[in-house]
Amino acid sequence: MQRVTNCLIINGDEVLLLKKPRYGWYAMPGGKMEPGESIYESVLREVKEETGLMIDTPQLYSVATMTKASAQSPKDEWMMFTFKTEQFSGDLVTETPEGELEWIPLVKLDQIPTAPSDRLIHQYILQHDKHLYGSFDLDEQDQLISYRLNDN
């Protein structure tokens, strides 16, 4: 099982996203956890590596299980831990091998291409002040087959 962390970085009425080349989808900065790393350490490191920014006091908002029956282990199941913060410092990198960084107006978040599971997570985190727990089943093109969402 793979474990990944990512973060919605909010600056006023915009969110920082990374346009990834694979499908042209926008994604939250983040990536795979390293062995022995906590999810908090991972999100700090991954955001710094991908954006150049140091995030401060990120709060965990979502824990999701992703399953993809068409993939080989360990990519057939992973856990995604999504944080949110409005506190950060530093300067954005001008280039990253992961894709293109872009500040997206929050009002346009539903209009840009994203992974369908990410869209549901974005919407929930930005509209509610609750934790989200989800399970997403994906096909070989990372499209949703089914999902379940629970909150508290």
Phi, psi and omega in degrees: 000134175267152177233132179229151174237150175207172186213134168276112180258112185258133176228096183066245181254025179229158176232140180273123178230163181244119178276111184271142184289337188306302179244001186076019180274148172272140181222159176287142175301138180160188180174196187288140175285149176266154180306134178079358183274141174282162179296327179293313177299320181296314182294322177298312182295311183298316179296317179300314181297318186275334187240337188087353182270145171260114178274148183238135179049048175295141180248135179287125181243335186215139171233123184227143173260130178245130176236142181219094186300334183280352183264157175277150175298140007269004184279003180277345177209134176211160177252136179239124180252114185252126179253167173221142174208154172242005183248121178201163177217167179104184181242140177297141173292150180276336179219144174218139179292348182281340183149205182247126177279140182208135172278119183252129174301135181304325181291345180257002185301325179283352185258351182263157179287126176219166172298137181305323178294319177298319181302316179296319179293314177306307183304314184295310182300318183283338182260344184231155175250054182224162173280146179242134174238128184221162174224126185235129174257126186243151175269186184295341177260016180063027174269150181290131170265314178200165177202160174225138178235136176226146178226174174213000000 
